Amino acid sequence: MPGISERVARQPVKMDKKAFGRLKRGKLVPEGKIDLHGMTLDQAHPALTGFLLRSHSEGKRLVLVITGKGKTKYDEGPIPTRRGVLKHNVPHWLSMAPLAGVVLQVSEAHLKHGGSGAYYVYLRRH
């Protein structure tokens, strides 16, 4: 199965192609950001949901969600564990209700905004 970065990159572009190109080059400035780095799954999910719904109601279009890349730890088990639990769960949360109704596009952030440890979330118009 492809990595999370590949799966997010393979999603079809739903927003304006020109704006998406500027987004990928880091030329668009996020209007808000939330740092989930260091939170547990139980803390991060409601924080992300509240932040995105509030941002959408305020009319924001582009927000930055910082997840962190995850810790590398030694794994002795026969089943490998994924690196970056939040990094893997955030795209899934964004595709489920109630966030699926406000999220238009998700892509990995440019290096100057956090690189593979962050996501750009482009919100639908209000």
DARA-V158843 format. One record per residue. OMEGA is omega in whole degrees, 0 to 359 (999 if undefined). Layout:
BEGIN
OMEGA
OMEGA
END
This chain:
BEGIN
181
179
183
179
179
181
179
181
182
181
179
180
181
181
179
184
181
178
179
177
177
178
182
179
178
182
177
181
178
181
178
177
175
180
179
184
179
178
173
178
181
178
188
184
178
178
179
180
180
181
183
178
177
179
179
180
177
178
178
181
184
176
181
178
181
181
189
183
181
181
173
179
181
183
181
186
180
179
182
178
181
177
177
182
179
180
179
185
183
178
177
179
182
180
180
176
1
185
181
180
181
183
178
185
175
175
179
185
174
181
183
176
176
176
184
177
181
178
166
176
180
186
177
175
182
999
END
